[in-house]
Amino acid sequence: MNKYELAVVVSAMLEDDARAAVVDRCKALVERFGGQISEVDEWGKKKLAYEIQKMKEGYYYFIRFEAEPTAPAEIESRVRIMDGVIRFLCVRQDEA
């Protein structure tokens, strides 16, 4: 099992409960594909580096998990079409 980090930027236009639902769906996807979540880090509302879909701010979440090497591709394919997610990135964490 490898360690991964899924960074998700959620739309600032969503209400608090809708935003929490988006994050819960991301966590459910990780668990669905055999991942074990170790930490969820919420950075809160931040200004985006550039305007995306006419939005200048977004909520940043980082989900750290362990999973098999095939899991990130499956997770990314589902997060890509998720409503409320502006941007996402899943990276493997090296043992450094």
N, CA, C and O atoms as CSV, one atom per row, in Angstrom:
chain,resi,resn,atom,element,x,y,z
A,1,MET,N,N,0.843,-1.179,0.000
A,1,MET,CA,C,0.000,0.000,0.000
A,1,MET,C,C,0.891,1.246,0.000
A,1,MET,O,O,1.897,1.309,0.707
A,2,ASN,N,N,0.497,2.229,-0.807
A,2,ASN,CA,C,1.230,3.490,-0.914
A,2,ASN,C,C,0.459,4.599,-0.207
A,2,ASN,O,O,-0.754,4.509,-0.017
A,3,LYS,N,N,1.176,5.633,0.173
A,3,LYS,CA,C,0.547,6.801,0.794
A,3,LYS,C,C,0.272,7.837,-0.288
A,3,LYS,O,O,1.118,8.099,-1.143
A,4,TYR,N,N,-0.932,8.426,-0.241
A,4,TYR,CA,C,-1.348,9.419,-1.220
A,4,TYR,C,C,-1.955,10.624,-0.511
A,4,TYR,O,O,-2.336,10.558,0.658
A,5,GLU,N,N,-2.032,11.724,-1.253
A,5,GLU,CA,C,-2.718,12.913,-0.770
A,5,GLU,C,C,-3.618,13.420,-1.894
A,5,GLU,O,O,-3.164,13.656,-3.013
A,6,LEU,N,N,-4.878,13.580,-1.580
A,6,LEU,CA,C,-5.858,14.108,-2.529
A,6,LEU,C,C,-6.182,15.542,-2.129
A,6,LEU,O,O,-6.759,15.782,-1.068
A,7,ALA,N,N,-5.812,16.488,-2.976
A,7,ALA,CA,C,-6.124,17.904,-2.745
A,7,ALA,C,C,-7.375,18.244,-3.553
A,7,ALA,O,O,-7.449,17.970,-4.751
A,8,VAL,N,N,-8.346,18.841,-2.884
A,8,VAL,CA,C,-9.613,19.176,-3.528
A,8,VAL,C,C,-9.933,20.640,-3.248
A,8,VAL,O,O,-9.889,21.082,-2.100
A,9,VAL,N,N,-10.256,21.390,-4.301
A,9,VAL,CA,C,-10.715,22.769,-4.149
A,9,VAL,C,C,-12.217,22.773,-4.445
A,9,VAL,O,O,-12.654,22.446,-5.548
A,10,VAL,N,N,-12.986,23.151,-3.430
A,10,VAL,CA,C,-14.445,23.128,-3.527
A,10,VAL,C,C,-14.944,24.561,-3.730
A,10,VAL,O,O,-14.380,25.509,-3.184
A,11,SER,N,N,-15.989,24.701,-4.508
A,11,SER,CA,C,-16.566,26.001,-4.828
A,11,SER,C,C,-16.955,26.764,-3.565
A,11,SER,O,O,-17.555,26.202,-2.649
A,12,ALA,N,N,-16.609,28.048,-3.526
A,12,ALA,CA,C,-16.964,28.903,-2.391
A,12,ALA,C,C,-18.428,29.324,-2.436
A,12,ALA,O,O,-18.947,29.880,-1.468
A,13,MET,N,N,-19.087,29.061,-3.547
A,13,MET,CA,C,-20.495,29.443,-3.688
A,13,MET,C,C,-21.441,28.451,-3.025
A,13,MET,O,O,-22.632,28.733,-2.898
A,14,LEU,N,N,-20.936,27.296,-2.599
A,14,LEU,CA,C,-21.776,26.286,-1.953
A,14,LEU,C,C,-22.001,26.642,-0.487
A,14,LEU,O,O,-21.153,27.266,0.150
A,15,GLU,N,N,-23.147,26.239,0.033
A,15,GLU,CA,C,-23.437,26.411,1.457
A,15,GLU,C,C,-22.569,25.435,2.263
A,15,GLU,O,O,-21.979,24.510,1.705
A,16,ASP,N,N,-22.500,25.653,3.576
A,16,ASP,CA,C,-21.648,24.827,4.433
A,16,ASP,C,C,-22.005,23.346,4.372
A,16,ASP,O,O,-21.115,22.500,4.285
A,17,ASP,N,N,-23.301,23.020,4.417
A,17,ASP,CA,C,-23.700,21.613,4.399
A,17,ASP,C,C,-23.447,20.969,3.039
A,17,ASP,O,O,-23.095,19.791,2.974
A,18,ALA,N,N,-23.618,21.716,1.963
A,18,ALA,CA,C,-23.348,21.178,0.624
A,18,ALA,C,C,-21.851,20.952,0.437
A,18,ALA,O,O,-21.439,19.970,-0.180
A,19,ARG,N,N,-21.040,21.863,0.971
A,19,ARG,CA,C,-19.587,21.716,0.885
A,19,ARG,C,C,-19.129,20.497,1.692
A,19,ARG,O,O,-18.264,19.744,1.245
A,20,ALA,N,N,-19.704,20.306,2.870
A,20,ALA,CA,C,-19.375,19.132,3.692
A,20,ALA,C,C,-19.787,17.845,2.976
A,20,ALA,O,O,-19.104,16.827,3.090
A,21,ALA,N,N,-20.893,17.886,2.246
A,21,ALA,CA,C,-21.346,16.712,1.502
A,21,ALA,C,C,-20.366,16.353,0.389
A,21,ALA,O,O,-20.124,15.173,0.137
A,22,VAL,N,N,-19.798,17.359,-0.281
A,22,VAL,CA,C,-18.820,17.109,-1.340
A,22,VAL,C,C,-17.575,16.432,-0.759
A,22,VAL,O,O,-17.051,15.479,-1.336
A,23,VAL,N,N,-17.108,16.933,0.389
A,23,VAL,CA,C,-15.933,16.345,1.031
A,23,VAL,C,C,-16.235,14.920,1.499
A,23,VAL,O,O,-15.391,14.032,1.380
A,24,ASP,N,N,-17.432,14.707,2.028
A,24,ASP,CA,C,-17.822,13.360,2.459
A,24,ASP,C,C,-17.871,12.391,1.284
A,24,ASP,O,O,-17.505,11.224,1.426
A,25,ARG,N,N,-18.321,12.867,0.124
A,25,ARG,CA,C,-18.341,12.002,-1.061
A,25,ARG,C,C,-16.927,11.658,-1.509
A,25,ARG,O,O,-16.675,10.540,-1.959
A,26,CYS,N,N,-16.004,12.607,-1.391
A,26,CYS,CA,C,-14.597,12.335,-1.730
A,26,CYS,C,C,-14.017,11.291,-0.783
A,26,CYS,O,O,-13.310,10.380,-1.212
A,27,LYS,N,N,-14.316,11.428,0.499
A,27,LYS,CA,C,-13.824,10.450,1.475
A,27,LYS,C,C,-14.441,9.078,1.224
A,27,LYS,O,O,-13.767,8.057,1.361
A,28,ALA,N,N,-15.718,9.052,0.857
A,28,ALA,CA,C,-16.389,7.783,0.564
A,28,ALA,C,C,-15.770,7.108,-0.655
A,28,ALA,O,O,-15.657,5.883,-0.691
A,29,LEU,N,N,-15.368,7.892,-1.649
A,29,LEU,CA,C,-14.705,7.328,-2.832
A,29,LEU,C,C,-13.384,6.672,-2.463
A,29,LEU,O,O,-13.062,5.589,-2.951
A,30,VAL,N,N,-12.621,7.334,-1.598
A,30,VAL,CA,C,-11.342,6.770,-1.165
A,30,VAL,C,C,-11.575,5.428,-0.481
A,30,VAL,O,O,-10.875,4.454,-0.761
A,31,GLU,N,N,-12.553,5.377,0.411
A,31,GLU,CA,C,-12.843,4.140,1.131
A,31,GLU,C,C,-13.434,3.075,0.204
A,31,GLU,O,O,-13.190,1.883,0.390
A,32,ARG,N,N,-14.195,3.498,-0.777
A,32,ARG,CA,C,-14.811,2.555,-1.725
A,32,ARG,C,C,-13.761,1.776,-2.519
A,32,ARG,O,O,-13.953,0.601,-2.834
A,33,PHE,N,N,-12.655,2.439,-2.837
A,33,PHE,CA,C,-11.608,1.786,-3.612
A,33,PHE,C,C,-10.485,1.249,-2.737
A,33,PHE,O,O,-9.346,1.119,-3.186
A,34,GLY,N,N,-10.808,0.939,-1.493
A,34,GLY,CA,C,-9.874,0.254,-0.613
A,34,GLY,C,C,-8.895,1.145,0.122
A,34,GLY,O,O,-7.936,0.641,0.707
A,35,GLY,N,N,-9.099,2.429,0.114
A,35,GLY,CA,C,-8.197,3.350,0.804
A,35,GLY,C,C,-8.548,3.481,2.271
A,35,GLY,O,O,-9.706,3.344,2.664
A,36,GLN,N,N,-7.528,3.751,3.077
A,36,GLN,CA,C,-7.726,3.979,4.502
A,36,GLN,C,C,-7.288,5.413,4.803
A,36,GLN,O,O,-6.106,5.745,4.710
A,37,ILE,N,N,-8.245,6.247,5.160
A,37,ILE,CA,C,-7.981,7.657,5.392
A,37,ILE,C,C,-7.249,7.837,6.722
A,37,ILE,O,O,-7.680,7.323,7.755
A,38,SER,N,N,-6.147,8.570,6.682
A,38,SER,CA,C,-5.393,8.826,7.906
A,38,SER,C,C,-5.632,10.235,8.434
A,38,SER,O,O,-5.567,10.463,9.641
A,39,GLU,N,N,-5.908,11.182,7.537
A,39,GLU,CA,C,-6.079,12.568,7.976
A,39,GLU,C,C,-6.838,13.364,6.924
A,39,GLU,O,O,-6.657,13.162,5.723
A,40,VAL,N,N,-7.695,14.275,7.393
A,40,VAL,CA,C,-8.370,15.233,6.513
A,40,VAL,C,C,-8.018,16.619,7.036
A,40,VAL,O,O,-8.352,16.974,8.166
A,41,ASP,N,N,-7.345,17.388,6.204
A,41,ASP,CA,C,-6.870,18.707,6.596
A,41,ASP,C,C,-7.681,19.767,5.845
A,41,ASP,O,O,-7.673,19.804,4.615
A,42,GLU,N,N,-8.374,20.622,6.587
A,42,GLU,CA,C,-9.181,21.681,5.975
A,42,GLU,C,C,-8.442,23.005,6.127
A,42,GLU,O,O,-8.195,23.459,7.244
A,43,TRP,N,N,-8.096,23.614,5.014
A,43,TRP,CA,C,-7.389,24.894,5.042
A,43,TRP,C,C,-8.342,26.071,5.038
A,43,TRP,O,O,-7.939,27.190,5.357
A,44,GLY,N,N,-9.583,25.846,4.688
A,44,GLY,CA,C,-10.565,26.924,4.670
A,44,GLY,C,C,-10.597,27.658,3.342
A,44,GLY,O,O,-10.110,27.171,2.322
A,45,LYS,N,N,-11.183,28.843,3.386
A,45,LYS,CA,C,-11.388,29.638,2.177
A,45,LYS,C,C,-10.111,30.399,1.837
A,45,LYS,O,O,-9.575,31.136,2.665
A,46,LYS,N,N,-9.635,30.212,0.614
A,46,LYS,CA,C,-8.419,30.869,0.143
A,46,LYS,C,C,-8.680,31.493,-1.223
A,46,LYS,O,O,-9.551,31.054,-1.973
A,47,LYS,N,N,-7.907,32.520,-1.520
A,47,LYS,CA,C,-7.972,33.157,-2.828
A,47,LYS,C,C,-7.275,32.256,-3.846
A,47,LYS,O,O,-6.182,31.752,-3.588
A,48,LEU,N,N,-7.899,32.058,-4.989
A,48,LEU,CA,C,-7.307,31.247,-6.052
A,48,LEU,C,C,-6.207,32.031,-6.761
A,48,LEU,O,O,-6.251,33.260,-6.804
A,49,ALA,N,N,-5.239,31.339,-7.306
A,49,ALA,CA,C,-4.140,31.990,-8.020
A,49,ALA,C,C,-4.651,32.680,-9.287
A,49,ALA,O,O,-4.113,33.708,-9.698
A,50,TYR,N,N,-5.668,32.122,-9.888
A,50,TYR,CA,C,-6.283,32.721,-11.067
A,50,TYR,C,C,-7.764,32.360,-11.059
A,50,TYR,O,O,-8.175,31.407,-10.398
A,51,GLU,N,N,-8.548,33.114,-11.785
A,51,GLU,CA,C,-9.988,32.920,-11.818
A,51,GLU,C,C,-10.345,31.613,-12.520
A,51,GLU,O,O,-9.853,31.330,-13.612
A,52,ILE,N,N,-11.206,30.822,-11.884
A,52,ILE,CA,C,-11.664,29.557,-12.447
A,52,ILE,C,C,-13.190,29.591,-12.461
A,52,ILE,O,O,-13.813,29.774,-11.415
A,53,GLN,N,N,-13.784,29.421,-13.608
A,53,GLN,CA,C,-15.242,29.439,-13.768
A,53,GLN,C,C,-15.856,30.681,-13.104
A,53,GLN,O,O,-16.882,30.593,-12.430
A,54,LYS,N,N,-15.207,31.842,-13.308
A,54,LYS,CA,C,-15.639,33.129,-12.775
A,54,LYS,C,C,-15.645,33.174,-11.245
A,54,LYS,O,O,-16.360,33.981,-10.650
A,55,MET,N,N,-14.841,32.300,-10.602
A,55,MET,CA,C,-14.711,32.298,-9.147
A,55,MET,C,C,-13.294,32.707,-8.774
A,55,MET,O,O,-12.328,32.325,-9.434
A,56,LYS,N,N,-13.186,33.488,-7.713
A,56,LYS,CA,C,-11.878,33.957,-7.267
A,56,LYS,C,C,-11.441,33.308,-5.960
A,56,LYS,O,O,-10.294,33.468,-5.545
A,57,GLU,N,N,-12.353,32.566,-5.297
A,57,GLU,CA,C,-12.043,31.912,-4.026
A,57,GLU,C,C,-12.559,30.491,-4.026
A,57,GLU,O,O,-13.480,30.147,-4.767
A,58,GLY,N,N,-11.950,29.667,-3.181
A,58,GLY,CA,C,-12.375,28.282,-3.048
A,58,GLY,C,C,-11.958,27.747,-1.689
A,58,GLY,O,O,-11.086,28.312,-1.029
A,59,TYR,N,N,-12.581,26.665,-1.280
A,59,TYR,CA,C,-12.243,25.994,-0.015
A,59,TYR,C,C,-11.310,24.834,-0.317
A,59,TYR,O,O,-11.590,24.001,-1.178
A,60,TYR,N,N,-10.200,24.793,0.402
A,60,TYR,CA,C,-9.161,23.788,0.169
A,60,TYR,C,C,-9.260,22.668,1.200
A,60,TYR,O,O,-9.385,22.923,2.398
A,61,TYR,N,N,-9.202,21.422,0.721
A,61,TYR,CA,C,-9.213,20.235,1.574
A,61,TYR,C,C,-8.109,19.298,1.103
A,61,TYR,O,O,-7.876,19.149,-0.096
A,62,PHE,N,N,-7.435,18.671,2.058
A,62,PHE,CA,C,-6.388,17.699,1.758
A,62,PHE,C,C,-6.710,16.401,2.492
A,62,PHE,O,O,-6.787,16.374,3.720
A,63,ILE,N,N,-6.896,15.330,1.731
A,63,ILE,CA,C,-7.234,14.024,2.292
A,63,ILE,C,C,-6.026,13.113,2.121
A,63,ILE,O,O,-5.645,12.789,0.996
A,64,ARG,N,N,-5.425,12.703,3.225
A,64,ARG,CA,C,-4.273,11.793,3.179
A,64,ARG,C,C,-4.775,10.376,3.433
A,64,ARG,O,O,-5.550,10.135,4.358
A,65,PHE,N,N,-4.317,9.435,2.590
A,65,PHE,CA,C,-4.798,8.061,2.711
A,65,PHE,C,C,-3.764,7.074,2.198
A,65,PHE,O,O,-2.815,7.444,1.506
A,66,GLU,N,N,-3.965,5.822,2.549
A,66,GLU,CA,C,-3.156,4.715,2.037
A,66,GLU,C,C,-4.050,3.861,1.157
A,66,GLU,O,O,-5.202,3.590,1.496
A,67,ALA,N,N,-3.501,3.436,0.011
A,67,ALA,CA,C,-4.299,2.635,-0.915
A,67,ALA,C,C,-3.379,1.876,-1.867
A,67,ALA,O,O,-2.172,2.115,-1.925
A,68,GLU,N,N,-3.977,0.968,-2.600
A,68,GLU,CA,C,-3.259,0.224,-3.629
A,68,GLU,C,C,-2.953,1.168,-4.798
A,68,GLU,O,O,-3.629,2.185,-4.955
A,69,PRO,N,N,-1.953,0.852,-5.614
A,69,PRO,CA,C,-1.560,1.744,-6.725
A,69,PRO,C,C,-2.645,2.016,-7.761
A,69,PRO,O,O,-2.565,3.013,-8.479
A,70,THR,N,N,-3.653,1.161,-7.856
A,70,THR,CA,C,-4.705,1.375,-8.853
A,70,THR,C,C,-5.795,2.333,-8.369
A,70,THR,O,O,-6.566,2.840,-9.185
A,71,ALA,N,N,-5.875,2.588,-7.081
A,71,ALA,CA,C,-6.954,3.389,-6.507
A,71,ALA,C,C,-6.960,4.850,-6.968
A,71,ALA,O,O,-8.033,5.357,-7.293
A,72,PRO,N,N,-5.820,5.557,-7.015
A,72,PRO,CA,C,-5.880,6.980,-7.395
A,72,PRO,C,C,-6.507,7.248,-8.760
A,72,PRO,O,O,-7.233,8.230,-8.917
A,73,ALA,N,N,-6.248,6.414,-9.728
A,73,ALA,CA,C,-6.840,6.618,-11.058
A,73,ALA,C,C,-8.360,6.499,-10.995
A,73,ALA,O,O,-9.075,7.273,-11.631
A,74,GLU,N,N,-8.850,5.526,-10.223
A,74,GLU,CA,C,-10.299,5.353,-10.079
A,74,GLU,C,C,-10.919,6.543,-9.341
A,74,GLU,O,O,-11.981,7.035,-9.722
A,75,ILE,N,N,-10.249,6.995,-8.292
A,75,ILE,CA,C,-10.750,8.117,-7.501
A,75,ILE,C,C,-10.791,9.381,-8.353
A,75,ILE,O,O,-11.787,10.105,-8.346
A,76,GLU,N,N,-9.700,9.650,-9.093
A,76,GLU,CA,C,-9.637,10.845,-9.936
A,76,GLU,C,C,-10.727,10.843,-11.003
A,76,GLU,O,O,-11.307,11.889,-11.294
A,77,SER,N,N,-11.012,9.684,-11.586
A,77,SER,CA,C,-12.034,9.637,-12.636
A,77,SER,C,C,-13.411,9.982,-12.088
A,77,SER,O,O,-14.243,10.529,-12.812
A,78,ARG,N,N,-13.667,9.670,-10.811
A,78,ARG,CA,C,-14.958,9.997,-10.199
A,78,ARG,C,C,-15.006,11.452,-9.717
A,78,ARG,O,O,-16.033,12.116,-9.856
A,79,VAL,N,N,-13.896,11.950,-9.150
A,79,VAL,CA,C,-13.860,13.328,-8.644
A,79,VAL,C,C,-13.940,14.322,-9.797
A,79,VAL,O,O,-14.484,15.416,-9.646
A,80,ARG,N,N,-13.398,13.937,-10.947
A,80,ARG,CA,C,-13.379,14.809,-12.130
A,80,ARG,C,C,-14.786,15.272,-12.521
A,80,ARG,O,O,-14.947,16.400,-12.988
A,81,ILE,N,N,-15.797,14.435,-12.343
A,81,ILE,CA,C,-17.160,14.774,-12.765
A,81,ILE,C,C,-18.053,15.194,-11.596
A,81,ILE,O,O,-19.258,15.372,-11.774
A,82,MET,N,N,-17.483,15.351,-10.422
A,82,MET,CA,C,-18.250,15.690,-9.228
A,82,MET,C,C,-18.637,17.174,-9.234
A,82,MET,O,O,-17.798,18.038,-9.487
A,83,ASP,N,N,-19.897,17.456,-8.957
A,83,ASP,CA,C,-20.365,18.842,-8.862
A,83,ASP,C,C,-19.776,19.493,-7.623
A,83,ASP,O,O,-19.658,18.859,-6.575
A,84,GLY,N,N,-19.411,20.748,-7.745
A,84,GLY,CA,C,-18.881,21.489,-6.611
A,84,GLY,C,C,-17.371,21.471,-6.502
A,84,GLY,O,O,-16.792,22.283,-5.780
A,85,VAL,N,N,-16.716,20.544,-7.217
A,85,VAL,CA,C,-15.256,20.477,-7.187
A,85,VAL,C,C,-14.713,21.315,-8.334
A,85,VAL,O,O,-15.020,21.067,-9.500
A,86,ILE,N,N,-13.892,22.320,-7.986
A,86,ILE,CA,C,-13.304,23.192,-9.003
A,86,ILE,C,C,-12.049,22.548,-9.577
A,86,ILE,O,O,-11.900,22.427,-10.793
A,87,ARG,N,N,-11.144,22.136,-8.684
A,87,ARG,CA,C,-9.886,21.489,-9.077
A,87,ARG,C,C,-9.554,20.390,-8.085
A,87,ARG,O,O,-10.027,20.401,-6.948
A,88,PHE,N,N,-8.732,19.436,-8.524
A,88,PHE,CA,C,-8.290,18.357,-7.646
A,88,PHE,C,C,-6.934,17.865,-8.123
A,88,PHE,O,O,-6.552,18.079,-9.274
A,89,LEU,N,N,-6.214,17.207,-7.230
A,89,LEU,CA,C,-4.932,16.620,-7.579
A,89,LEU,C,C,-4.643,15.512,-6.583
A,89,LEU,O,O,-4.746,15.714,-5.373
A,90,CYS,N,N,-4.285,14.354,-7.085
A,90,CYS,CA,C,-3.923,13.223,-6.244
A,90,CYS,C,C,-2.460,12.891,-6.500
A,90,CYS,O,O,-2.078,12.594,-7.632
A,91,VAL,N,N,-1.645,12.940,-5.461
A,91,VAL,CA,C,-0.209,12.677,-5.596
A,91,VAL,C,C,0.226,11.612,-4.585
A,91,VAL,O,O,-0.366,11.451,-3.518
A,92,ARG,N,N,1.272,10.903,-4.964
A,92,ARG,CA,C,1.840,9.902,-4.063
A,92,ARG,C,C,2.867,10.585,-3.167
A,92,ARG,O,O,3.680,11.382,-3.637
A,93,GLN,N,N,2.826,10.273,-1.892
A,93,GLN,CA,C,3.782,10.836,-0.952
A,93,GLN,C,C,4.966,9.882,-0.829
A,93,GLN,O,O,4.796,8.703,-0.515
A,94,ASP,N,N,6.153,10.398,-1.077
A,94,ASP,CA,C,7.347,9.578,-0.982
A,94,ASP,C,C,7.798,9.489,0.461
A,94,ASP,O,O,7.487,10.355,1.279
A,95,GLU,N,N,8.541,8.422,0.765
A,95,GLU,CA,C,9.110,8.241,2.101
A,95,GLU,C,C,10.401,9.040,2.175
A,95,GLU,O,O,11.466,8.524,1.839
A,96,ALA,N,N,10.321,10.281,2.605
A,96,ALA,CA,C,11.533,11.120,2.680
A,96,ALA,C,C,11.807,11.563,4.092
A,96,ALA,O,O,12.783,12.272,4.337
